[in-house]
Amino acid sequence: MNLSVVVPTLNGRDPLSACLDALSRHAPEAEVIVVNGPSADGTTGMVCDRDDVSALVEISDRNLNVARNAGIAEASGDAIALVGQNVTVEESWYDGVTQAITNGTDVVTGPVHRMVKAGMTTETVETRTIAGRDVTYFSGRNAVFSRDAIEAVDGFDENLKTGGARDCAHRLATLDRSVTWSPAVSVRQGEGDDEGADRDWGIKYRSLAYRMTKNYGPRFTVFRRTVQDAVGDAREEGRDVASGETKPTFWVGCGKHVCKGIAVGTKDGVLARLRDRTDARNPAGISSRADRAVERYDWR
């Protein structure tokens, strides 16, 4: 197995250095490709000074899915991993990846150990059945694809600012591609969240409505799922209002952003579904453009 590891980064020089150190220790044979957003913290110089990075791609977009696609397009391996900038792979990671990919799985993921004030929490496997389709989700900070699988879905949808990994999971399920959970493919995550999750309710619900409508069509089950999530968040915010932690005006404002996000996302999802009627459902994937990189450093 020839493994390429893509590490998107944006203003994360110090955690990125730790991430690369761990890859050098535990996956020394892997091709490592760093995709640097418009960082302003000296990331480029730090990466260029290392001898364990295969290529550095500079992009101008502040979009995680653009960075992922740029790295995938540069990768030469027959297996391609996505690792978050603030994640360090553990000792068992490479062997777990090798075993899963060699055994024919399309995608392998594993636990993300997250450090919190009280100690450590661990993400576990998450599956859902939506419109009769079994979907196994994966973390965009720790996922390894066979080249055939990532090419089948044409990478990630760049129309999304957040939720790109979950959208990809839906599309993999449509194509009957296997997503395997392996406890050995484990990573440790520091502070922060490089999944690109924005706490803006409008962005969150635009993303949810977009990917649900794009992948399943404007059906009742999609509307119900979106509304259920919105009601749950409204209740949580409502409790904060009742306890005095949040002002009522903020709660009302969030509701307006949610409604607008759902409306815009549904509209954009219908248009995206019309633009790409294949099972890949990716109108803004890797093949949609070739101008992501503004600068390349290739030491291969």
C-alpha positions, 0 to 999 in steps of 0.5 A, spaced: 500 500 500 502 506 498 499 511 502 498 519 501 497 523 507 493 530 506 493 535 512 489 541 511 492 547 515 490 554 516 494 559 521 495 552 525 503 552 525 504 549 532 499 544 532 501 542 525 508 541 527 506 536 532 501 533 527 507 532 522 512 529 528 507 524 529 506 522 522 514 522 521 514 517 527 508 512 526 508 513 518 515 514 516 513 511 509 507 515 507 507 521 502 505 527 506 502 533 503 500 539 507 495 544 504 496 551 507 490 556 506 492 563 507 495 563 513 499 568 516 503 565 522 509 563 518 506 556 516 510 556 510 517 557 512 516 552 518 513 546 513 519 548 508 524 547 513 522 540 514 525 534 511 519 529 512 514 533 508 513 531 500 509 537 498 506 543 500 500 546 496 498 554 497 491 556 496 487 562 497 480 559 499 479 559 506 474 553 505 476 546 508 473 542 503 477 546 497 483 544 501 482 537 502 480 537 494 487 540 493 491 535 497 487 529 494 489 532 487 496 532 489 496 525 492 500 519 488 498 514 493 493 508 492 490 510 499 489 517 501 488 519 508 485 526 511 488 528 518 487 534 521 492 539 523 491 539 530 491 531 530 496 526 532 496 519 529 497 514 535 502 508 534 497 503 532 494 508 526 498 506 520 498 498 521 490 499 522 490 503 516 494 498 512 490 492 514 483 495 513 485 498 506 489 491 504 482 487 506 479 491 501 475 497 505 473 503 501 474 508 507 477 506 514 476 511 520 477 510 527 476 514 534 478 521 535 481 522 543 479 529 544 482 532 550 478 536 555 478 539 562 476 533 565 480 528 562 479 525 555 473 524 551 473 519 545 468 519 539 465 513 537 462 510 531 455 513 528 451 510 523 444 512 521 438 510 516 436 515 512 430 514 507 432 507 507 439 508 506 444 506 512 450 511 513 456 511 517 459 517 518 467 519 519 471 524 522 474 529 517 480 529 521 481 522 521 479 518 515 483 514 509 480 512 503 482 508 497 483 512 491 477 508 487 472 510 493 475 518 493 475 518 485 468 515 485 465 521 489 469 526 486 472 528 493 468 533 497 463 538 495 466 545 495 459 549 496 459 547 503 463 551 508 461 546 514 459 538 514 463 536 508 465 529 511 458 528 513 456 530 506 461 525 503 458 519 508 451 520 505 454 520 498 459 514 499 452 510 502 449 511 495 454 508 492 454 502 496 461 504 499 464 501 505 466 505 511 470 501 516 471 503 523 477 500 526 479 502 534 486 501 531 486 507 527 486 512 532 488 519 533 489 524 539 486 531 538 488 537 541 484 544 542 480 547 537 476 544 531 479 544 524 472 540 521 470 548 520 464 548 524 462 555 524 457 556 530 453 561 526 446 558 526 445 560 518 451 557 516 449 550 520 442 550 517 444 552 510 449 546 510 444 541 513 438 543 508 443 543 502 446 536 503 440 533 505 436 536 499 442 534 494 442 527 496 435 525 498 431 530 494 426 535 497 422 530 500 418 530 507 423 526 511 428 531 509 424 536 511 422 533 518 429 531 519 432 538 519 426 541 523 427 536 528 434 538 529 432 546 529 427 544 534 432 541 539 437 547 538 432 552 539 430 548 546 437 548 548 438 555 547 431 556 550 434 553 556 440 558 556 435 564 556 431 561 562 437 561 566 439 568 564 445 565 560 443 568 553 439 574 552 432 573 549 433 577 543 439 573 541 435 567 541 430 570 536 435 572 532 438 565 532 431 563 529 431 568 524 438 565 521 436 558 522 429 559 518 434 563 512 439 558 512 434 552 511 431 556 506 437 558 502 440 551 503 434 547 500 434 552 494 441 551 493 440 543 494 435 543 489 440 546 484 446 542 486 441 536 485 439 538 478 447 540 476 449 533 478 444 527 477 449 522 478 450 518 484 456 522 486 452 528 487 458 533 487 457 539 483 463 542 486 468 536 487 475 535 484 474 535 477 470 541 477 476 546 477 484 546 476 485 553 479 485 551 487 493 552 488 496 558 487 503 555 489 506 548 489 513 546 493 514 539 491 520 535 494 518 528 491 
